[in-house]
Amino acid sequence: MRESIEISYACVKLFDPNNKYDLIGIGNVTFFKPVLKDSLSKFKALVTDRKGKLIHVIVNVYNFIGNNIRKDDSNLTTSMSVFYSEKEDKLDHERLDVFPISYECGIKYLEGKRKLERYFNMN
């Protein structure tokens, strides 16, 4: 789990390197399959939505089977939602928006938007 949080922070910093962020919460952690002992894992993080100073990141963890990882979600072991907030409100800083580029990204965008609204009562 620590690696997932570190990867999510790196994802937020790559998304908007001009700002500093605080971890404000972990929305949910879903365990799909056990992680194999002494196995390698692949972490994929994605900024799914942004509302003002709040950012939602989803981190998925996959098991390596053999020498490769399959394209589908059959090796998905864990999914984690992480929320961040900007430390400082810089008026001259332009906030970047999230624009989905594929159907899959659009579904994740809607999930992130729903979680931000549900957890922080935003409309």
Residue pairs with C-beta under 8 A, 6 or more apart in sequence:
1 29
1 80
3 41
3 43
4 43
4 45
4 59
4 61
4 78
4 80
4 82
5 23
5 26
5 59
5 80
5 82
7 43
7 45
7 59
8 45
8 57
8 59
8 80
8 82
8 84
9 21
9 23
9 84
10 45
11 45
11 46
11 47
11 57
11 59
12 21
12 47
12 55
12 57
12 84
13 21
15 47
15 55
15 96
16 55
16 95
16 96
18 93
19 86
19 87
19 88
19 90
19 93
20 86
20 87
20 88
21 55
21 84
21 85
21 86
21 87
22 84
22 85
22 86
22 87
23 82
23 83
23 84
24 54
24 83
24 84
24 85
25 82
25 83
25 119
26 80
26 81
26 82
26 83
27 56
27 81
27 82
27 83
27 115
27 119
28 80
28 81
29 78
29 79
29 80
29 81
30 78
30 79
30 80
31 77
31 78
32 76
32 77
32 78
32 79
33 63
33 75
33 76
33 77
34 77
35 41
35 61
35 63
35 77
35 78
36 63
39 63
39 64
40 63
40 64
41 61
41 62
41 63
41 64
41 77
42 61
42 62
42 64
42 69
43 59
43 60
43 61
43 62
44 59
44 60
44 62
45 57
45 58
45 59
45 60
46 57
46 58
46 105
46 108
47 55
47 56
47 57
47 98
47 112
48 56
48 57
48 58
48 98
48 108
48 109
48 111
48 112
48 113
49 55
49 56
49 98
49 109
49 112
49 113
49 115
49 116
50 56
50 95
50 96
50 97
50 98
51 113
51 116
51 117
51 120
51 122
52 95
53 85
53 86
53 89
54 83
54 84
54 85
54 116
54 120
54 122
55 83
55 84
55 85
56 81
56 82
56 83
56 112
56 113
56 115
56 116
57 81
57 82
57 83
57 84
58 79
58 80
58 81
58 82
58 108
58 111
58 112
59 79
59 80
59 82
60 76
60 78
60 79
61 76
61 77
61 78
61 79
61 80
62 69
62 75
62 76
62 77
63 69
63 75
63 77
64 75
65 75
69 75
81 112
81 115
83 116
83 119
98 109
98 112
100 106
100 108
100 109
116 122
117 123
